[in-house]
Structure formats: structure tokens, C-alpha cells
Amino acid sequence: MQRRNIIRTLLALASVAALSLTTTFAHADGPQLKVGTMSGPDAQIWSVVTKVAAREGLNVKVIEFNDYVQPNAALDAGDLDANGFQHQPFLDSQIKQRGYKIANVGLTYVSPMGFYSKKFKSLKDLPEGAKVGIQNDPSNGNRALLLLQKYGVIKLKPGVGTNGVNATPLDVAENHKKIRLVELDAAQLPRALDDLDAASINTDYAVKAGLQPTKDAIAIEDLKGPYANLIAVREKDRNQPWVKKLVAAYESDEVRKYIDTQFKGAIIPAF
């Protein structure tokens, strides 16, 4: 009888151990989600997010890109489940141009755009006829033009640059120094800085080029504005349970602390 009880106890313990092991693996091997982002600071932050998400049963695989066009195309095509790299004006312009059915489901961080120069300490120092690089995509090019206007380098036509109307170089109404606006892909601007008098550079590309926005920028955006980056999913997925978990993982205290300590003000949590 005693031996029979010992055997029962051992079998019960084995069952509990097996159940515990199964639960552990199920927790770690939840549904795999492919999330697209930019290489550099974005990917660094998402590496922390994946660890937080794993504790909630989400198996997140981060796919890195090096330009701003592919992540939305991949998401719309179903090659990604979500992406996190863009702000709302950029997403709006992509939806308008390409008809994507993509929705904003949560905010990530703000990274103020700045102008950089290897020749001058201020935009006010730009000489007549200076070559100034700006992004060739509608939303970021608009940001650059608004920043040039803010610092008194140009003046735009009334009614452009805000309220969903992106400004282009054709909308410059006043240009006393006759600066030449050179439109380039955002990824090319850091490499073109040697050939330009100044250039507007998105923070992720600036950091990858060894530039510190709060230290090296000769002009920089205000922190308050519409340019907080976001997490996007297909509209049909926005109410899926994993979406809420993914957003909560990004908006965790652990991720906030990482952003604050790692980037020291160059990137600021928007949640």
C-alpha cells in the first residue's frame, strides 16, 4: 500500500512537471508576428520590445529596412503583421498615394528633425546661393520647408505646409538668399552632407551617421507637433487581441526607460 502511494505521488509530480514545461513552451512560442522597422535606433528599441512581448506570449520577429517606402508596401501585401517607423503625416501621404488600408494603433516616440552642416553653425550663416538638401518625400520635405521658414530662411505661400497640405519647393514665396533646394531620398542626405551647405536629416539616419541631434543640429524642430512615430497594422487586424498586446509591450516602463537612457533626449517616448 505504501509503495502504491509513493508511485501515485511520483506520477502526480511528473504530470505537474510536464504541464509546467508545456505551459512554459507555449508561453514562449506564441503566434509569430513579423514587425517591420528601420535599422538603427528603431531596431534597437524593438529588440527590447520583443523581450517584453515574449512575456505576454507574443513571438515577435523584427524585420529591418533601410528606406521609408518598403515597410508599408510589405505590410499592405501581408508580408508583415505590423510596422513601426513613421509618423501620421507620412502614413497619410502613403495612403493617399498608394491606397493602403493601414491604421495607426499606438504611438512610439518623437524624434525631432534637424538641419545639419559641416560648414556653418547656424542657418542664418548660409550664404547666398547655398545648396540645402531636403527630403524628396512629401511629408518629410514639408517638415524641412517648415523648419526653414521657422528660422527665417524662406517664406512659403499662404495656406501650404499645414492642415494636410504639404509644401514643396514650388511653394516657396520668398527666398532672399536664393538658396538652392536639393531634393534627395532621406537615406542619401547624410552621405550628401559633404557636397551640401546644409541638409535636413531624420533622426534615425542622423544617429546612424554618428550625429547627435541635440548637439550637432544647427536647427531642430520643437518636440510638440504631429510627428510622433506610430505602430501601424492593416485595418482588418486593428481589433485583433495581439495588437493590444504588441502596443502595450512597446508602451511599457521597460521600453520607456531604455529610450530615455539610451538616446538621452534625441528620441523621446510619445506614450
C-alpha positions in Angstrom: 0.0 0.0 0.0 2.8 2.4 0.9 4.6 1.6 -2.3 1.4 2.2 -4.3 1.0 5.6 -2.7 4.6 6.5 -3.5 4.1 5.6 -7.1 0.9 7.7 -7.3 2.7 10.7 -5.8 5.6 10.3 -8.3 3.2 10.1 -11.2 1.3 13.2 -10.0 4.6 15.2 -9.7 5.6 14.1 -13.2 2.3 15.2 -14.6 2.6 18.6 -12.9 6.2 19.0 -14.2 5.1 18.0 -17.7 2.2 20.5 -17.6 4.5 23.2 -16.3 7.0 22.5 -19.1 4.3 22.6 -21.7 2.9 25.9 -20.4 6.4 27.4 -20.4 7.0 26.5 -24.1 3.5 27.6 -25.1 4.2 30.9 -23.4 7.4 31.4 -25.3 6.1 30.0 -28.6 3.1 32.2 -29.1 2.0 33.3 -32.6 4.9 34.7 -34.5 4.4 38.3 -35.6 6.6 40.0 -38.2 7.2 43.7 -37.4 9.0 45.9 -39.9 11.1 48.8 -38.8 14.2 50.8 -39.8 17.7 49.6 -39.0 19.4 51.7 -36.3 17.6 53.2 -33.3 14.2 51.8 -34.3 15.5 48.3 -34.5 17.4 48.7 -31.1 14.2 49.8 -29.4 12.2 46.9 -31.0 14.7 44.4 -29.7 13.7 45.5 -26.2 10.0 45.3 -27.1 10.4 41.7 -28.3 11.6 40.7 -24.8 8.6 42.4 -23.1 6.2 40.9 -25.7 7.6 37.4 -25.2 6.5 37.6 -21.5 2.9 38.1 -22.8 3.1 35.2 -25.2 4.0 37.1 -28.4 6.8 35.8 -30.5 7.9 39.0 -32.4 10.4 38.8 -35.3 11.8 42.2 -36.3 12.4 42.8 -40.0 14.8 45.7 -40.7 14.6 48.0 -43.7 16.8 50.9 -44.9 14.2 53.1 -46.7 10.8 54.5 -45.8 8.9 53.0 -48.8 9.2 49.3 -48.3 7.7 48.8 -44.7 4.2 50.0 -45.7 4.3 48.1 -49.0 5.3 44.9 -47.1 2.6 45.4 -44.5 -0.1 46.0 -47.1 1.0 42.9 -49.0 0.7 40.8 -45.9 4.5 40.1 -45.6 4.4 41.9 -42.2 1.9 42.0 -39.4 2.8 45.4 -38.2 5.4 48.1 -38.7 6.8 50.9 -36.5 8.9 53.6 -38.2 6.7 56.5 -39.4 4.6 59.5 -38.2 1.0 60.2 -39.1 1.6 62.7 -41.9 3.9 60.2 -43.7 1.3 57.4 -43.3 -1.4 59.7 -44.6 0.6 60.6 -47.7 1.3 56.9 -48.4 -2.4 56.0 -48.0 -3.3 58.9 -50.4 -0.7 57.9 -52.9 -1.0 54.1 -52.8 -4.4 53.3 -51.4 -3.1 51.3 -48.4 -5.6 50.2 -45.8 -3.3 50.7 -42.9 -4.3 52.1 -39.4 -2.4 53.8 -36.6 -2.9 51.7 -33.4 -0.4 53.3 -31.0 2.4 55.8 -30.6 6.1 55.1 -30.1 8.5 58.1 -29.9 9.2 61.6 -31.2 12.4 62.3 -32.9 12.7 65.9 -33.9 14.1 66.5 -37.4 17.1 68.8 -37.6 19.3 70.6 -40.1 23.0 69.7 -40.1 26.0 71.3 -41.7 29.8 70.7 -41.8 30.4 74.3 -42.8 28.1 76.5 -40.8 26.9 76.9 -37.2 23.5 78.3 -38.0 21.0 78.5 -40.8 21.4 82.3 -40.6 25.0 81.9 -41.7 24.0 80.3 -45.0 25.5 82.3 -47.9 23.6 83.5 -51.0 23.0 80.6 -53.4 23.7 77.9 -50.7 22.8 74.3 -51.6 20.4 72.9 -49.0 19.3 69.3 -49.0 15.8 68.3 -48.1 13.8 65.0 -48.3 12.1 64.2 -51.6 9.0 62.6 -49.9 6.0 64.8 -49.4 5.7 64.7 -45.6 9.4 65.0 -44.6 10.1 67.5 -47.3 7.2 69.5 -45.9 8.8 69.3 -42.4 12.1 70.6 -43.8 10.5 73.5 -45.5 8.5 74.5 -42.4 11.7 74.4 -40.4 13.5 76.6 -43.0 10.5 79.0 -42.7 10.6 78.9 -38.9 14.3 80.0 -38.9 13.6 82.8 -41.5 15.4 81.3 -44.4 12.4 81.1 -46.7 8.7 82.0 -46.6 6.0 79.7 -48.0 2.8 80.7 -49.8 -0.2 81.2 -47.5 -2.2 78.0 -46.8 0.5 75.4 -47.5 2.6 73.4 -45.1 -0.2 72.8 -42.6 -3.7 71.4 -42.4 -2.8 68.4 -44.6 -1.4 70.5 -47.4 2.2 69.5 -47.9 4.5 72.3 -49.2 7.0 71.7 -52.0 9.9 73.8 -53.3 7.4 75.2 -55.8 5.5 76.8 -52.8 8.4 79.0 -51.7 7.2 82.5 -52.0 10.2 84.4 -50.6 13.9 83.2 -50.8 16.0 86.3 -50.2 19.3 84.3 -50.2 18.3 82.4 -53.3 19.2 79.1 -51.7 19.0 76.1 -54.0 16.8 73.3 -52.6 18.2 69.9 -53.5 15.6 67.1 -53.1 17.1 63.7 -52.2 16.0 60.4 -50.7 16.0 60.7 -46.9 18.7 57.9 -46.7 21.0 59.8 -49.0 21.1 63.1 -47.2 23.8 62.2 -44.5 26.1 60.9 -47.3 25.5 64.1 -49.3 26.3 66.4 -46.5 29.9 66.9 -47.7 28.5 68.3 -51.0 25.8 70.5 -49.5 25.9 73.6 -47.3 23.3 72.1 -45.1 20.7 69.3 -45.1 17.6 68.3 -43.1 18.1 64.7 -41.8 15.7 62.5 -40.0 16.9 61.5 -36.6 17.3 57.7 -37.3 19.6 58.5 -40.3 21.4 61.2 -38.3 22.2 58.8 -35.4 23.4 56.1 -37.8 25.7 58.7 -39.4 27.2 59.5 -36.0 25.3 62.8 -35.5 23.7 63.7 -32.2 20.6 65.8 -32.8 20.6 67.7 -29.6 24.3 68.6 -30.0 25.1 68.7 -33.7 21.9 70.1 -35.3 22.1 73.7 -36.3 18.3 73.9 -36.3 15.8 71.5 -34.8 12.0 71.0 -34.6 10.0 71.6 -31.5 9.2 68.5 -29.5 5.4 69.2 -29.7 3.8 68.5 -33.0 2.2 65.9 -35.3 5.4 63.9 -35.9 5.2 61.3 -33.2 6.0 57.9 -34.7 3.5 55.1 -34.5 2.7 51.4 -34.8 0.7 50.5 -37.9 -1.3 47.4 -38.8 -3.7 46.5 -41.6 -7.2 47.9 -40.9 -8.7 44.5 -40.8 -6.3 43.5 -38.0 -6.7 46.5 -35.7 -9.0 44.7 -33.3 -7.0 41.5 -33.1 -6.0 40.6 -29.5 -2.3 40.6 -30.4 -2.4 44.2 -31.5 -3.3 45.4 -28.0 -0.5 43.2 -26.5 2.0 44.5 -29.0 1.2 48.1 -28.3 1.3 47.5 -24.6 4.7 45.9 -24.9 6.1 49.0 -26.6 4.4 51.4 -24.2 5.9 49.5 -21.2 8.0 51.1 -18.5 10.9 48.9 -19.6 10.9 50.4 -23.1 10.4 53.9 -21.8 13.5 53.6 -19.6 15.5 52.2 -22.4 14.7 55.1 -24.7 15.4 57.7 -22.0 18.8 56.2 -21.0 20.0 55.1 -24.4 19.2 58.2 -26.5 19.4 60.9 -23.9 16.8 63.3 -25.4 17.5 62.6 -29.1 14.5 60.3 -29.1 11.6 60.9 -26.6 8.8 58.5 -25.7 5.5 59.6 -27.1 3.4 57.4 -24.8 
